[in-house]
Amino acid sequence: MTRLSKAIRLLAWMASSLSMVVLLMPVAANDGIAGVLDHQTHYRGSSGPSSNSSSLRAYTQKITVKIYTGDQWSSGTLIQRRGKGYTVLTNQHVLRTGTSYQIQTFDGRLYRATARSNRQFADTDLALLHFRSARRYAIATLGSSLSLPVGSPVFAAGFPITESESPFFQFTTGEVSQVAPQVLEGGYQLGYTNLIQKGMSGGPVLNARGEVIAINGVHQEPLWGDHSFADGSKPHTNLQPKLANSSWAIPIETFIKLSQQ
């Protein structure tokens, strides 16, 4: 091997090593909810889910937390870090099950949490919790869901309530089934085929790039009644079965829009 060839190989190895260091460097704290897209932990996957599903699952488990309300639990998504303060995005109906809250992170540590002012969410089924920790946890990278075509692969996660006495992490695969022609009651608009169970509310829905694009909240029928639009009107009778055959999530675009208000 010539000296030139050796030099080229050395430069290529150094460039590869440097890119890995950049990906592993700690990210800066966010400056506020409105800036939540600016400084985030990134999952760097391929354009498809098949070859990186195990890595995506591991990443998702780090940004998904358990929320304890008394003797019940549900799920939440880490979306912001500011100094030692963390913000968790979940559903309003999760917080209604109790008055005191605890967050359990992927490493098993428990933190007392407080509900943040959620007035900007009004009738949208979103809520924020806040906790403090000296430890550095991964936070979600946010993406877009409303522009995804039907059939796009999506992944959903959370901690289902089953006969087990302790929560276990569940990571499901599926695809976008529909985007509702109007916003449904509670702010739901993204329909998908993933199996969602009670307890997974507040957990993330991700695209193949590992971006959180929506928040779980409504599982498939027959566990829920007929759907209504946010304006109080009812979908046409012919549309109800199609709506009932999907799980439903609140697009992350809705959260960002309301937060900026």
VOPA-436727 format. One record per residue (C-alpha): residue number from 0; residue in one letter; x, z, y. Coordinates in nm, 2 decimals, decimal comma, padded with zeros to 4 digits. Each point is the difference from the previous one (the first is absolute). Layout:
// VOPA-436727
[NUM; 'A'; [X; Z; Y]] ...
This chain:
// VOPA-436727
[0; 'M'; [00,00; 00,00; 00,00]] [1; 'T'; [00,14; -00,10; 00,34]] [2; 'R'; [00,04; 00,25; 00,29]] [3; 'L'; [-00,27; -00,19; 00,19]] [4; 'S'; [-00,25; 00,05; -00,30]] [5; 'K'; [00,09; 00,36; -00,02]] [6; 'A'; [-00,06; 00,05; 00,37]] [7; 'I'; [-00,34; -00,17; -00,01]] [8; 'R'; [-00,11; 00,22; -00,30]] [9; 'L'; [00,12; 00,31; 00,19]] [10; 'L'; [-00,19; -00,09; 00,31]] [11; 'A'; [-00,32; -00,07; -00,20]] [12; 'W'; [00,03; 00,34; -00,17]] [13; 'M'; [00,05; 00,17; 00,33]] [14; 'A'; [-00,31; -00,17; 00,15]] [15; 'S'; [-00,21; 00,10; -00,30]] [16; 'S'; [00,12; 00,36; 00,02]] [17; 'L'; [-00,07; 00,01; 00,37]] [18; 'S'; [-00,36; -00,12; -00,04]] [19; 'M'; [-00,06; 00,28; -00,26]] [20; 'V'; [00,13; 00,26; 00,25]] [21; 'V'; [-00,23; -00,13; 00,27]] [22; 'L'; [-00,30; 00,03; -00,23]] [23; 'L'; [00,09; 00,36; -00,10]] [24; 'M'; [00,07; 00,13; 00,35]] [25; 'P'; [-00,25; 00,26; 00,13]] [26; 'V'; [-00,26; -00,14; 00,24]] [27; 'A'; [-00,06; 00,13; 00,34]] [28; 'A'; [-00,30; 00,22; 00,08]] [29; 'N'; [-00,31; -00,16; 00,14]] [30; 'D'; [-00,09; 00,06; 00,36]] [31; 'G'; [-00,37; 00,02; -00,05]] [32; 'I'; [-00,30; -00,14; -00,20]] [33; 'A'; [-00,01; -00,31; 00,22]] [34; 'G'; [00,37; -00,07; -00,10]] [35; 'V'; [-00,05; 00,06; -00,37]] [36; 'L'; [00,10; -00,36; -00,08]] [37; 'D'; [00,34; 00,03; 00,17]] [38; 'H'; [00,21; 00,24; -00,21]] [39; 'Q'; [-00,10; 00,02; -00,36]] [40; 'T'; [00,14; 00,02; -00,35]] [41; 'H'; [00,00; -00,35; -00,16]] [42; 'Y'; [-00,05; -00,10; -00,36]] [43; 'R'; [00,19; -00,32; -00,05]] [44; 'G'; [-00,16; -00,19; -00,29]] [45; 'S'; [-00,04; -00,36; -00,11]] [46; 'S'; [-00,29; -00,22; 00,10]] [47; 'G'; [-00,18; 00,09; -00,33]] [48; 'P'; [-00,08; 00,33; -00,16]] [49; 'S'; [00,09; -00,07; -00,36]] [50; 'S'; [00,38; 00,04; 00,02]] [51; 'N'; [-00,01; 00,30; 00,23]] [52; 'S'; [-00,31; 00,20; -00,10]] [53; 'S'; [00,20; 00,30; -00,12]] [54; 'S'; [00,20; 00,02; 00,33]] [55; 'L'; [-00,32; -00,04; 00,19]] [56; 'R'; [-00,17; 00,27; -00,20]] [57; 'A'; [00,29; 00,24; 00,07]] [58; 'Y'; [-00,01; -00,08; 00,37]] [59; 'T'; [-00,37; 00,05; 00,01]] [60; 'Q'; [00,02; 00,33; -00,17]] [61; 'K'; [00,23; 00,12; 00,28]] [62; 'I'; [-00,24; -00,08; 00,28]] [63; 'T'; [-00,31; 00,12; -00,18]] [64; 'V'; [-00,08; 00,37; 00,03]] [65; 'K'; [-00,26; 00,24; -00,15]] [66; 'I'; [-00,23; 00,18; 00,24]] [67; 'Y'; [-00,14; 00,33; -00,12]] [68; 'T'; [-00,32; 00,12; 00,15]] [69; 'G'; [-00,07; 00,33; -00,17]] [70; 'D'; [-00,01; -00,06; -00,38]] [71; 'Q'; [-00,05; -00,38; 00,05]] [72; 'W'; [00,25; -00,27; 00,06]] [73; 'S'; [00,00; -00,35; 00,13]] [74; 'S'; [00,27; -00,24; 00,14]] [75; 'G'; [00,17; -00,10; 00,32]] [76; 'T'; [00,27; -00,24; 00,13]] [77; 'L'; [00,31; 00,10; 00,20]] [78; 'I'; [-00,01; -00,23; 00,30]] [79; 'Q'; [00,22; 00,17; 00,27]] [80; 'R'; [00,30; 00,23; 00,04]] [81; 'R'; [00,09; 00,15; 00,34]] [82; 'G'; [00,28; 00,25; -00,02]] [83; 'K'; [-00,11; 00,25; -00,26]] [84; 'G'; [-00,37; -00,09; 00,04]] [85; 'Y'; [-00,18; -00,23; -00,24]] [86; 'T'; [-00,34; -00,18; 00,03]] [87; 'V'; [-00,21; -00,07; -00,30]] [88; 'L'; [-00,29; -00,26; 00,01]] [89; 'T'; [-00,30; 00,07; -00,22]] [90; 'N'; [-00,38; -00,02; 00,01]] [91; 'Q'; [-00,24; 00,22; 00,20]] [92; 'H'; [-00,20; 00,07; -00,31]] [93; 'V'; [00,31; 00,15; -00,16]] [94; 'L'; [00,03; 00,26; 00,27]] [95; 'R'; [-00,37; 00,09; -00,01]] [96; 'T'; [00,05; 00,16; -00,34]] [97; 'G'; [00,18; 00,30; 00,15]] [98; 'T'; [00,12; 00,17; 00,32]] [99; 'S'; [00,37; 00,07; -00,10]] [100; 'Y'; [00,24; -00,26; -00,12]] [101; 'Q'; [00,32; -00,02; -00,19]] [102; 'I'; [00,22; -00,31; -00,05]] [103; 'Q'; [00,21; -00,04; -00,32]] [104; 'T'; [00,28; -00,26; 00,03]] [105; 'F'; [00,14; -00,20; -00,29]] [106; 'D'; [00,28; 00,26; -00,06]] [107; 'G'; [-00,27; 00,27; -00,07]] [108; 'R'; [00,04; 00,20; 00,32]] [109; 'L'; [-00,31; 00,14; 00,17]] [110; 'Y'; [-00,05; 00,00; 00,38]] [111; 'R'; [-00,28; 00,15; 00,21]] [112; 'A'; [-00,17; -00,28; 00,19]] [113; 'T'; [-00,22; -00,02; 00,31]] [114; 'A'; [-00,26; -00,26; 00,09]] [115; 'R'; [00,09; -00,20; 00,31]] [116; 'S'; [-00,26; -00,11; 00,25]] [117; 'N'; [-00,19; -00,28; -00,15]] [118; 'R'; [-00,25; -00,08; 00,28]] [119; 'Q'; [00,13; -00,35; 00,03]] [120; 'F'; [-00,11; -00,08; -00,35]] [121; 'A'; [-00,37; 00,08; 00,07]] [122; 'D'; [-00,21; -00,13; -00,29]] [123; 'T'; [00,30; -00,15; -00,18]] [124; 'D'; [00,10; 00,18; -00,32]] [125; 'L'; [00,35; 00,08; 00,11]] [126; 'A'; [00,17; 00,33; 00,08]] [127; 'L'; [00,35; 00,13; 00,08]] [128; 'L'; [00,19; 00,30; -00,13]] [129; 'H'; [00,32; 00,15; 00,13]] [130; 'F'; [00,27; 00,21; -00,17]] [131; 'R'; [00,36; 00,10; 00,07]] [132; 'S'; [00,30; -00,02; -00,23]] [133; 'A'; [00,38; 00,00; 00,04]] [134; 'R'; [00,02; -00,24; -00,29]] [135; 'R'; [00,01; -00,38; 00,07]] [136; 'Y'; [-00,28; -00,18; -00,18]] [137; 'A'; [-00,07; -00,37; -00,02]] [138; 'I'; [-00,28; -00,14; 00,22]] [139; 'A'; [-00,21; -00,31; -00,05]] [140; 'T'; [00,06; -00,34; 00,14]] [141; 'L'; [-00,33; -00,13; 00,13]] [142; 'G'; [-00,12; -00,36; -00,05]] [143; 'S'; [-00,31; -00,22; 00,04]] [144; 'S'; [-00,29; -00,04; -00,23]] [145; 'L'; [-00,27; -00,19; 00,17]] [146; 'S'; [00,19; -00,33; -00,02]] [147; 'L'; [00,07; 00,03; -00,37]] [148; 'P'; [-00,17; -00,27; -00,21]] [149; 'V'; [-00,22; 00,09; -00,29]] [150; 'G'; [00,21; 00,03; -00,31]] [151; 'S'; [00,30; 00,15; 00,17]] [152; 'P'; [00,17; 00,28; -00,21]] [153; 'V'; [-00,05; 00,35; 00,13]] [154; 'F'; [00,10; 00,34; -00,13]] [155; 'A'; [-00,19; 00,33; 00,05]] [156; 'A'; [00,11; 00,36; -00,06]] [157; 'G'; [-00,12; 00,36; 00,01]] [158; 'F'; [-00,07; 00,31; -00,21]] [159; 'P'; [-00,33; -00,05; -00,19]] [160; 'I'; [-00,21; 00,31; -00,10]] [161; 'T'; [-00,03; 00,00; -00,37]] [162; 'E'; [-00,04; 00,26; -00,27]] [163; 'S'; [00,37; 00,09; 00,04]] [164; 'E'; [00,06; 00,33; 00,18]] [165; 'S'; [00,28; -00,14; 00,21]] [166; 'P'; [00,02; -00,33; 00,21]] [167; 'F'; [00,19; -00,30; -00,13]] [168; 'F'; [00,11; -00,30; 00,19]] [169; 'Q'; [-00,18; -00,32; -00,08]] [170; 'F'; [00,12; -00,35; 00,11]] [171; 'T'; [-00,24; -00,29; -00,06]] [172; 'T'; [00,03; -00,38; 00,03]] [173; 'G'; [-00,26; -00,24; 00,10]] [174; 'E'; [-00,08; -00,27; 00,26]] [175; 'V'; [-00,20; -00,05; 00,32]] [176; 'S'; [-00,36; -00,08; -00,11]] [177; 'Q'; [-00,16; -00,05; 00,34]] [178; 'V'; [00,01; 00,09; 00,37]] [179; 'A'; [-00,35; 00,11; 00,12]] [180; 'P'; [-00,16; -00,24; 00,25]] [181; 'Q'; [-00,07; 00,31; 00,21]] [182; 'V'; [00,16; 00,35; 00,01]] [183; 'L'; [-00,18; 00,22; -00,25]] [184; 'E'; [-00,11; 00,36; 00,08]] [185; 'G'; [00,31; 00,22; 00,04]] [186; 'G'; [00,22; -00,28; 00,11]] [187; 'Y'; [00,04; -00,15; -00,35]] [188; 'Q'; [00,07; -00,38; -00,01]] [189; 'L'; [00,26; -00,08; -00,27]] [190; 'G'; [-00,13; -00,05; -00,35]] [191; 'Y'; [00,23; 00,01; -00,30]] [192; 'T'; [-00,01; 00,02; -00,38]] [193; 'N'; [00,23; 00,30; -00,05]] [194; 'L'; [-00,15; 00,29; -00,19]] [195; 'I'; [-00,05; 00,28; 00,25]] [196; 'Q'; [-00,12; 00,35; -00,11]] [197; 'K'; [-00,12; 00,31; 00,18]] [198; 'G'; [00,31; 00,18; 00,14]] [199; 'M'; [00,18; -00,33; 00,09]] [200; 'S'; [-00,18; -00,01; 00,34]] [201; 'G'; [00,26; -00,01; 00,28]] [202; 'G'; [00,27; -00,15; -00,22]] [203; 'P'; [00,16; -00,33; 00,10]] [204; 'V'; [-00,08; -00,36; -00,09]] [205; 'L'; [00,32; -00,22; 00,01]] [206; 'N'; [00,09; -00,36; -00,01]] [207; 'A'; [00,27; -00,16; -00,21]] [208; 'R'; [00,26; 00,07; 00,27]] [209; 'G'; [-00,07; 00,38; -00,01]] [210; 'E'; [-00,18; 00,01; 00,33]] [211; 'V'; [-00,30; 00,24; 00,03]] [212; 'I'; [-00,29; -00,23; 00,09]] [213; 'A'; [-00,30; 00,23; -00,04]] [214; 'I'; [-00,12; 00,34; -00,10]] [215; 'N'; [-00,20; 00,07; -00,32]] [216; 'G'; [-00,34; 00,15; 00,04]] [217; 'V'; [-00,29; -00,15; -00,20]] [218; 'H'; [00,01; -00,07; -00,37]] [219; 'Q'; [-00,21; -00,25; -00,19]] [220; 'E'; [-00,36; 00,04; -00,10]] [221; 'P'; [-00,19; 00,16; -00,16]] [222; 'L'; [00,17; 00,30; 00,15]] [223; 'W'; [-00,13; -00,08; 00,36]] [224; 'G'; [-00,33; -00,11; 00,14]] [225; 'D'; [-00,08; -00,32; 00,19]] [226; 'H'; [00,23; -00,10; 00,27]] [227; 'S'; [-00,09; -00,02; 00,37]] [228; 'F'; [00,16; -00,17; 00,29]] [229; 'A'; [00,15; 00,22; 00,29]] [230; 'D'; [-00,28; -00,11; 00,23]] [231; 'G'; [-00,26; 00,15; -00,24]] [232; 'S'; [-00,12; -00,33; -00,14]] [233; 'K'; [-00,01; -00,07; -00,37]] [234; 'P'; [00,18; -00,29; -00,17]] [235; 'H'; [-00,22; -00,27; -00,15]] [236; 'T'; [-00,13; 00,09; -00,35]] [237; 'N'; [00,20; -00,28; -00,15]] [238; 'L'; [00,32; 00,15; 00,15]] [239; 'Q'; [-00,05; 00,36; -00,13]] [240; 'P'; [00,12; -00,07; -00,36]] [241; 'K'; [00,31; -00,17; 00,13]] [242; 'L'; [00,08; 00,30; 00,23]] [243; 'A'; [-00,07; 00,24; -00,28]] [244; 'N'; [00,25; -00,17; -00,24]] [245; 'S'; [00,29; 00,08; 00,24]] [246; 'S'; [00,19; 00,31; 00,10]] [247; 'W'; [00,02; 00,03; 00,38]] [248; 'A'; [00,27; 00,09; 00,24]] [249; 'I'; [00,04; 00,04; 00,38]] [250; 'P'; [00,24; -00,27; 00,14]] [251; 'I'; [00,31; 00,14; 00,16]] [252; 'E'; [-00,08; -00,22; 00,30]] [253; 'T'; [-00,31; 00,22; 00,06]] [254; 'F'; [00,22; 00,31; 00,01]] [255; 'I'; [00,25; -00,16; 00,24]] [256; 'K'; [-00,27; -00,13; 00,23]] [257; 'L'; [-00,17; 00,34; 00,02]] [258; 'S'; [00,32; 00,19; 00,04]] [259; 'Q'; [00,11; -00,21; 00,30]] [260; 'Q'; [-00,33; 00,09; 00,17]] 
